Amino acid sequence: MYLVDTDILIDIQRGHQPAIDWFKQLQELPSIPGYVVMELIQDAQNMQRVRSVLKLVAPLSIVWATEMDCARVLSDFTTYHLSNGLGLLDALIAACAVGRDAKLCTFNLKHYQVIPGLVTEQPYSR
């Protein structure tokens, strides 16, 4: 199972051909953390962009952190926020992947390298 991070969807939005090719060749659609959808909406400058985001993510299954995942987020965020600069949304996204034994597709490896048990993949060349 794949979960997709914000940077991958931004590449697709911008028409980055390697991202589009990777996405098209997937046998199974990836899931997306709801926090990623909110990040994309947060960056939208107007309602047209919001609609574009919602259209992009419409075919994807949206997943959320469970109560157990949130306990992991609190632990990881407490441990790594000050020492490694772990952001709250990154901790929540990572917990969604770890809690589902999913691979997180991202190029933000620095953001996630401290998360125990998280498996990441850079799915195409940039």
C-alpha positions in Angstrom: 0.0 0.0 0.0 1.2 3.5 -0.9 0.4 6.8 0.8 1.2 9.9 -1.2 2.8 13.0 0.3 2.0 16.6 -0.7 5.1 17.1 -2.8 4.1 14.2 -5.2 0.6 15.7 -5.7 2.1 19.1 -6.4 4.3 17.6 -9.0 1.2 16.0 -10.6 -0.7 19.3 -10.4 2.2 21.1 -12.1 2.2 18.6 -14.9 5.7 17.1 -14.1 5.7 14.2 -16.6 7.7 11.7 -14.5 5.1 12.1 -11.7 2.2 11.7 -14.1 3.9 8.6 -15.7 4.5 7.0 -12.3 0.9 7.6 -11.2 -0.5 6.2 -14.5 1.5 3.0 -14.2 0.3 2.1 -10.7 -1.7 -1.1 -10.5 -3.6 0.2 -7.4 -4.5 3.8 -6.6 -2.6 5.1 -3.6 -4.3 6.5 -0.6 -3.8 10.0 0.7 -3.7 11.3 4.3 -6.4 13.9 4.9 -3.7 16.2 6.2 -2.2 16.2 2.7 -5.5 17.3 1.2 -5.7 20.1 3.8 -2.1 21.2 3.0 -3.0 21.4 -0.7 -6.2 23.4 0.1 -4.2 25.7 2.4 -1.9 26.6 -0.5 -4.7 27.3 -2.9 -5.0 31.0 -3.8 -8.7 30.9 -4.8 -11.8 28.7 -5.1 -10.8 27.6 -8.6 -7.6 26.1 -7.1 -9.5 24.5 -4.2 -11.8 22.8 -6.8 -8.8 21.7 -8.7 -7.3 20.1 -5.6 -10.6 18.3 -4.8 -10.8 17.0 -8.4 -7.2 15.8 -8.2 -7.8 13.8 -5.0 -11.4 12.6 -5.7 -10.4 9.1 -7.0 -8.1 8.5 -4.0 -9.0 7.0 -0.7 -8.5 9.5 2.1 -7.1 8.1 5.4 -6.8 9.6 8.8 -4.7 8.9 11.9 -6.3 6.5 14.4 -6.2 7.1 18.1 -3.2 4.8 18.3 -1.5 6.7 15.5 -2.1 10.0 17.4 -0.4 8.5 20.5 2.6 7.8 18.2 2.4 11.4 16.8 2.6 12.8 20.3 5.6 10.7 21.2 7.4 11.3 17.9 6.6 15.0 17.9 7.7 15.5 21.5 11.0 13.6 20.8 11.9 15.0 17.4 10.4 18.5 17.1 13.1 20.4 18.8 16.1 18.1 18.0 15.3 17.5 14.4 12.7 20.0 13.4 9.9 17.5 12.9 6.7 19.4 11.9 3.3 18.5 13.2 1.7 17.8 9.8 4.7 15.6 8.9 4.4 13.7 12.1 0.6 13.1 11.4 1.3 12.1 7.8 4.0 9.7 8.9 1.8 8.1 11.5 -0.8 7.4 8.9 1.8 5.4 6.9 3.4 3.6 9.9 0.0 2.7 11.3 -1.1 1.1 8.1 2.3 -0.5 7.2 2.2 1.6 4.1 5.1 3.1 2.1 5.1 6.9 2.1 5.9 8.3 -1.4 7.8 11.5 -0.9 10.9 13.5 -1.8 10.9 15.2 1.7 13.2 12.5 3.1 14.8 15.0 5.5 11.4 15.7 7.1 10.7 12.0 7.8 14.1 10.4 8.4 13.7 10.4 12.2 10.4 8.6 12.3 10.9 5.0 13.6 9.3 2.3 11.4 8.5 4.7 8.5 9.3 3.3 5.0 9.6 6.0 2.3 10.1 5.9 -1.4 11.1 8.4 -4.0 8.9 7.0 -6.8 10.4 8.8 -9.9 13.2 11.0 -10.9 13.0 14.8 -10.4 
